[in-house]
């Protein structure tokens, strides 16, 4: 088998992977969580604004507990992210099948609440029962939430599509019919949740989220939090995008739950009064590293490509496309350059499009290892926040400096490849005019 045939086979496999119902549901479901994470981040950012003297100023104006209402918003967003995820992913899975996603999402939420621990141990050792512990409703319960969402979605879709359940007369209103349709899948989902709770509690003296966390989530988080794991994530994103498959969508379907959990674990360290700088317990590979420092300007760090194009372009095609792509690129929207230039299947840009984000990852990783840049907590910025501003908001002037360094390296790496491509385009345009 030739290299081209192997590459085509790889793309075929990845394309099929991207179409798996569960992967599509995870991708779409996590997009639905964006208002919660971004809004929670904005309140957290105000509470922890990286400006010297900010906290002292606010304390002098509003008192010692001035940030308590802001942290309450964080508790209602980040700390219940698993609850949000189980609803959103189930809704998207079932809605994509053309069925009542909202009812299924409610069933999944109830099932998740059934299997999480019903009590928490307080600081004094007392046990409080009949509560929903945020420890398992947040980042630690994300993988369990996904498993519950998949199981509920499958059972619900199978029962409804195969008309398993109570059949109502045609004269009954649609809302009532849908409610009764959910009885059978709801009973099966709750029965399964009850069995899981009983087995975990009586046989293992544990709970499903605790079991999943120790056996699945912890190893996966450890894998994604290595430099090798991060390199695979960012390299695969670019390779697939170059091949015409939306790489971030495919990769994030698997990586986002882990990166989000890493982010929230870091926030838990901050909430415990620890610093993330030079903290061996802090996670390196988080959502912000991938979105802000590796994909600045869009996947492939294409803002560097745009700047390089301004420096060397002489062809009309590249010059006009660069101008068109500049404003969207400033706000991290790079589809005009990806599909307009195009970057897709462009032999001149394959190497830099993959190499640039990997180099940016190495720079960011090194900055964290030497203590120049702090790992990221739960604070996130809207994905359209321009480069440098995003780094400044996340990690002060150090974050802005790392973004500038990454952008400068991107320009240097893209420059010779863009020059070659531009020469080829100039030649094509001359030949076209001569013809």
N, C-alpha and C positions, 0 to 999 in steps of 0.2 A: 504494500500500500504506500503510495507516494505521500509526501508531506502535505500537499494540497488536499488529497483525499482524507488524510487524517484530520486536518484542520476543519474541513467541511463536515466530517462526522462529528467532531467536537461541537461545532456550532449547531448542528442538528439536535444533538443531545441536550445542549443548553437551552435551545429554543423550546424543546418539548418540556424541559424542566420548568421553564418560565410559564408554561400554560397549565401546570398542575393546579387543580382547583384550590388546594390548601395554600400553595405559595401565592397565588393571586389574592386569596382572601387575606393572608397575612400582610401583603404589600398594601392592599386597599384599606385594610383595617387600621394599620399603623398610620396611614395618611389621615384617617378620621381622628386619631388621637392628637393631631397637631395643635388644634386650638387649646387643648388642655395643657400640653407641655410648653407651648410657646407663652401662653398667658401666665402659667405658673412661673415660667422663667422670668418674665417681665417683673412680676412682683418680687421674686427672689433677687433679681438684679438690683431693684431699687433698695432692697434691704441690705445688699452686700455690694454696693457700687464700688468698683475698684479705683476710688479716688482718695488720696491721703486726707484724713481728717473728716471724711464723710460721716462716719458713725458718731464722732464727737459732736459735730455740728447738729445732727438730728437729735442727739440726746439732750443738748442744751436747749433745743426748741420744744421737744415733745416729751422728754423724760426717758428714763432707762428702758421702758418697755415699748418704745415707739414702733419697733418692727414686729411686734406680736401679731397684729392683724395681717401683716404681709406674710408671715410664716404660716398663718392659718390657711391662707390660700394655697400655699405649697402643700400643706397637709391634705387639702381637698383635691389636689391634682396628682402630684408625684406619688404621694403615699397611698393612693388607691388606684395606681396605674393598672394593676392586674385586673381589677374590676372593670375598668374602662376597656381594656384590651379584650377581655372575654366577650363583652357586649359588641364591640365594633367588629371584631373578626367574625363572630357568628353571624352578625347582621349582613356583612358583605358576602360571606360564603352562601348563605341561603338566598339573599336577594339576587345574587348572580345566577342562581338557578331558577329565578322567576317566581319565587315563593315568598311567603310572608316573613321577611327577615326580622321584623320587630318582635313578633311573638317568639321566634326561635331564640333571639337574643335574650329575652326575659327568662326563658327556660335555662339557658346557659348560665346566666347570672345566678339564678337560684341554685343550680347544681354546684357551681363554684363555691358559693357560700356554705353549702352542705358539707363539702369535703375539707374546708379549711379548719384549723383548730378553733374550737368554740370558746377558748379561754386564753388569758394572758397572765403571765407571772409578773407582779409588780416589783418595784425595787426593794421593798421590805420583805419579799418572799410570799406575800399573800397572793392568792389566785382569784382573779376576777373572771366570772363566767358570763355566758350569754352576750358575748361581744364579738365584733369583727376585728381581729387583730390587724392593724396596719402593717405589721411586720411581714405578713403573708398576703396582704391585699396590694402591696407595692411591688418593688422590683424582685423580691425573692419568690413571688408567685407567678411571674410572667410565663414561664414555660408550662406550668400547670394550667394556667389560664388558656394557653394555646391548645393544649391537649383536650381540655374540657370543651373549647369552642369547636374543635374538629369532630369530637365524638357526638356532641349535641347536633351539629349541623348535619352529619351523616344520618343519624337516626331520624331527625325531623324530615329531611328530604326523602329518605327511603320510605317512610310511613306515608307521607302525603302523596308522593308520586305513585305509590302502589295502592293507594286508597285503603290503607290499613287503619281502621278506626271506626268511629261512629258516623254513619251516613245520614245526612239530614235531607228532608224533602226539598225539592227545587224552590218551593215557595218561601223558604226561610231566607231572611236577609243575609247578604254576603259576610257581614261582620260576625254574625252568630255562627255561620258555617265555619269560618276560619278559627273561631274560638274552640269549637268542638273538634275540628281537625287536629288541634294541638293536644287534645286530651291523651290520646294513645302515645304519641312520641314523648309527651311530658311525663307520663307515668313511667315509661321505659327509661328515660333519662334520670329521673329521680330514683328509680329502683337501682340503677347502676351506681349512682352516686352514693346511695345508702349502703350498698354492698361494699364499695370501695372504702367508705368511712369505717364500716364494721371490721373489715379485714385489717386495715391499717391500725385501728385503735386496739382491737382485742388480740391480734396476732403479733403486732410489732410495737405496740405502745407508742405509736407515732401518728402522723397524718400524711395524706397524699402530697401536699405541697412540700413538707419536710423531706419526704422520701425522694420526690422528683428533684428537689434542690440538691440533695447530697449525691444522687446517682447520675443526674443528667446536667442540671444547670451549672453546677460548680465546675465540672470538667470542661464544659463548652465555654464558659466564661474565661477559664484559665487559658484555653487554646486561643481564643480571639484576642486575649490580652498580651500575646507575645509579638515580637517584631516580625516573626515569620508569619503568624496569623494575619497581622495587619497588612503585610506585603501581599499576601494572597488576596485579601479582600480588595485592596485598592487596585492591584494589577488586573484582577479579573473584571472589575468594573469597566476599566478602560478597554481591555481586549474585546469584551463583548460589545461595548458601544461602537468601537471601531468596525466591528463586523455587522453593524446594523441592528443589533439587539440592545434594548435599553438596559445596559449593564447595571446601573445602580438599582433599578427596579428588581432585577433578577437576584442580585447578590444581597440586597437589603431584605428581601423576603426571608432570608436565613440569618443574616448578620444583625439586623436591627434589634431583635429581642435581646441578643447578647450585649450589644453595644449600649443599649438603653439600661440594661441591668448594671453594667460597669459604671455608667454615669451615676445611677442612683446609689450604688454602693459607695462611691466617692462622696456623694452628698451626705450619706449617713455618717461618714467619718467627720465631715465638717460639723454636722449637727451634734456630734459627740464632743466637740471642742478641739478636735485635732486639726492639724494643718496638712494639706496634701503635698506641699513642697518637701521633697526628699523623704517622703513617707513610703516605706516599702510596702505598706498595705494598700496604697492608692493604685487604682487601675490606670494604665496608660492609654489603652485604645478605647476611646469613647465616641459618642455621636459627634461631638464637636470637633475632635481631631479629624474625622473623616469629612465632615461637611464644611468646616471652616478653613482648616489648614491644608487639607489634601485636595479638596475640590474648589478652591477659591476661584471664582469666575465660572465655575461649572466643571463637570467631570473632565479629567485630563488637564486641569488647571489652564483652561484655554484662554484666560486673560493674558497669559504669557505669549500664547500664539498670536493674539490680536496685536499686542505691543510689538512683537517681532515683525509682524506683517507691516505695521506702520513704518518700521525702520528700513525695510529692504524692498517692499513691493513696488514693482514697476508695471506689472500687467494690469490691464483695466479690470479684469475679473476679480483678482485678489484685492485690489484697491477698493473697489466698490463694495465687495462683500465685507471687508474689514470695517468700513465706515458704517455699514448697515448693522453689523453685529456688535459694535462698541457699546452702545447704550444698554441693550439687553445684557451684555456680558458684565457690565458694571454691577448689575443686580443678579448675577449668577444664573442667568438664562442663556444657555449656549447652544440651543437648538438651531438658531440661524447659521452659526459657523459649522456645527456638526453636520447638518444636512444641506446647507447652502453651498459650502466650499467645494465639495463636502470633505469632512474628515473620514466619513464612512468609506471603507475599502480604498482609502487613499494610500498608496504605497509609500509616498514621501513622509507620511505622518504617523505610520504605525509605531515606529521605535520611540519617538519623543512622546507620543500620546500615552504610552504605557510607562515610559521611563520617568517622566516629569512627576507624576503623583507619587511614585515610589521614592524618588529623591526627596520630595517634600515630606513624606512620612519619616524618612531617616533623619532629616533636619529637625523635625518636631520632636521625634523620639530622643535625639541627642540633647536637645534643649531641656527636656524634662529630666534626663538622666544626670545632667550636670547642675541641675537646680536653677537654671535660668527661667524656665517656663514651668508653671504649676499644672499638674493634671487638672482635669475639669470636673466640677461638681454638676449640679442639676441645671445651672444657668445655661440657657440656650438663647440664641438670637434668631429672629425670623430668617428663613433661608435666603431671602432677597437682600439681606443686609450687605452693602458693598464691602469688598476686601479692605483690610486695614482698619476700617471702622468696626467690623465684626471682631477682629482680634483685640482691639482696644477695649471693647465692651466686655469681652470674655475674660481677659487676663491682663488688663492694663497695658502700659506701653510695651511690655515684653511681648504680649500677644501680637501687637501691631508690628513689632520688629521682626518676629518670626514670619509673619505673613509677607512682609516686604522682602525678606531674604528668599523665601520660597518663590515669590513672584519673580525676583531678579534671576534666580537660577533657572526658572522656567523659560524666561526670555532667552537666556544664554543657550540652553539646550535646544529650544525650538529654532533659533536663528539660522544655523546652517541648513536645516531641513527645509525651512520656509524659503530660504534663498534658492535652493535647488528647485523647489516646486515652482517658484515665481519665474525662474529662468525657463522652465518647461512651458509655462503658460504664455510667457512672452513669445516664445518660438511658435506656439500654436496660433497665437493671434496674428503673427507676421505671415504665417503660411495661409491663414484664412483670408487675410487681406490680399495676398498675392493671387490666390485662387479667384 
